[in-house]
Every structure is written in C-alpha cells, then in structure tokens.
Amino acid sequence: MSPSLVMYEEEFERISQLLNRLRIDASAKIVFLVDKNGQQIAGAGEIDQVDTTSLASLTAGNVAATDGLAKLIGEKEFSILFHEGRKDNIHISIVGQRLILVVIFDERSSLGLVRLRVRKASSDIERVLGDIELKSQEVGFDDAESPFAEITDEDIDALFSE
C-alpha cells in the first residue's frame, strides 16, 4: 500500500458507518480512526467531549513509542494497546499496518466485548482500505503527481506577502 492515503467520499462514508456501528456494538463512548502521523480520519460518538486533535496526535505518539519498546525486546510491534482508567478505558489497535483504531469506553462495556467488536470492525476497515488502494490505482493516482508538485516557493511567498 502506498505511504499516503487518498480518501474518497464513498469510502469515507463507509468508514464512518463502520465506526458508528462499532461504537454501538461495543457500547463505546467514542471511536475514531487515526493515521500513524496523528491525523484523525473519522470518528463517531461523543467526539465533541474531547480534544480530538490532541488525542489523535498523542495516540500516534503512544503507538510510535510502543513500537520502539517492541523492537527493543525483539517484537515487530504490539498491535493492541489498552489503558485502564478509573472511569474510562482506551483500546488502541493497528489496522492494516497503517491506521490506528481508538475505542474509548466506560463501565457500560467490557474489554472482552470491545476486543471482539474491534476484531470484526478492523477486518471491515481493511477491506475498505483495499478498495481505496484499488481505486487509487484505477484513477492513476501517484504520489509523485501531487497536486502541489507544481507550486514553487515563490508562489507560496507571493501568497503570504502583502
């Protein structure tokens, strides 16, 4: 899969529906999908209750730090992370080796239920990622052909000058 992810509207809607379904099925408060750079892709639930930008970037940092720990002990990665709090818990899992699925839940759910539902949702999300990859190939998207490739430093300077 290419390093950058080009999200099409149809696939974004499918992912949003999958996240909402996971939130309901897992009795979770919040579910969101983040790339490994810390950019939120989609979310469902009580999103307005948290600073999703900070949560997304901190989650990506947590995954990166944990990957470093894994390598130190000879593991490729830890694909699932779990943080237990007094009232809320965070379940973090890697999807398709490039995205991070975050589920925040409280006592209305359980770790077992969340893990079960995440396993199914991850497979569904991976299928959507495969569809995105195929569509990108069909439309001939190439990272080297970025829409910003022809913008020069002079263009940027002109944009921000008085």
N, C-alpha and C positions, 0 to 999 in steps of 0.2 A: 504494500500500500504506500502511496506517495506520502511525503512528510507533511504536506499541508492538506487540509480537509476543506473541500468546496461543498458547502451545504446548499442543496436545492430546496425550494419551498415545500415540495411534496414530501421529501424525506424529513425535513424539519418537522412537518406536521405529524408524520408517522412517529418520530422520536418523541415528540411532545405527548402524543396519545399513549405511547408505551410508558413514559414516565408517570403520567397521571394514573394509568392502570396499576402500575407498581405501587404508587402511593396508596391507592385504595386497597389493593390486595394485601399489602404488608402493614396496613393500619399505621402508616408513617405520617409524620408531620410535614416533612419536606423531602423531596427527591430532586436531585439535579445532576446534570452531566457536564463535565469539565474536560478540556483538553489538558495535556500534560504541561502546557505553558501557563495554565491557570486561567484560561478564558472560559467563562461559562457559555455553554452551548444551548442548553434548555433547562427548564425547571418546572416543578409542579408543587402545589401545596402552599404552605404559609410562607412563601418566599418574601413577602413584604415585611416579615417579622425579623429578618436578619440582613446583615450587610453581605449580600451575595458576592460582591466583587472581592472583598477581603476573604470571605470564606473560600471562594474558588481558588484564589492565589495561595492561601495558606494550605489548602488541601493538596494542591500540586507540589508545594514545598515539602509537605509531610511525606508524600509519596516519593519524591526525589531523595529525601533523607533516608527513608526506609529502604529504598533501592541501594543506597550506599551501605547501609547496615547489612543487607542481604549479601552483597558482594564480599564484604569483609569476612563473612562466615562461609562463603562458598556457594551461596544460593544465587540463582539468576535474578529472582525478585520475590517479594511477598505479594501475592495477588489480592489478598484480602487484609484489611486493617480494621480494627474495632477499638473504639474509645468509649468507655463507660463512664457516665457522669452520674450525679445524684438524681437528676430528673430526666435528662436527655442523653441519648446514646448516638454515636455516629458510626455507621458501617460504610467503609470505603472499599471499592473493588475496581480492579483494572478490567476494562472491556476492550477487546480487540487489540490489545497491546498498545493502545494509543489514547484511550479515553478513560476518565475516572468517573465512576458512578458513586454518588454520595446519597446515603439514606439517613435521615435524622428521625429518630423515633423515641417514644417515651414508654411509660408503663402500659399503655394500651396495646402494645405489640410485644414481641419477644425476638431475641436474636435468632432463634431457630426459624421462625416464620419469615423474618427478613432475609435470612440466607437462602431459604427455599425460593422465595419470590424473586430475589436478585438473580439467582441462577437462571431462571426462565427468562427474565427480562434481558439479561446480558446476551443470551442466545438470540433473542429477537432484535436487539440493538445491533449485534454483529451482522445479522442478515441485512439490516438497513445500511450499515457501513459498506457491505459488499455491493449493494445496489448503487450506492453513491460512487464507489470506485468504478463500476461498470459504466455508469452514466458519464462520469468524467472522461473515460476512455472513448466513449461514443461521440461526445461533443468535441473531442480532441483537446481537452484542457491539458496544458503542460505548464509546470511551474516556471519554466524559462520564459513562457509567454505571459507573464504577469501583466495585468492592465496598467501597472505602474512602471513597467520597464522603460517606457519612453519618456518619463518625467525626469528632467535634469535638476541638478542643484540650483541652477539659475531660475528654473520655473518655480521652485519652492521659495527661493529668495524673493522673487517678484510677487509671489502670493502674499508673503508676510511683510513686505515693505510698505511704506506709507504711500 
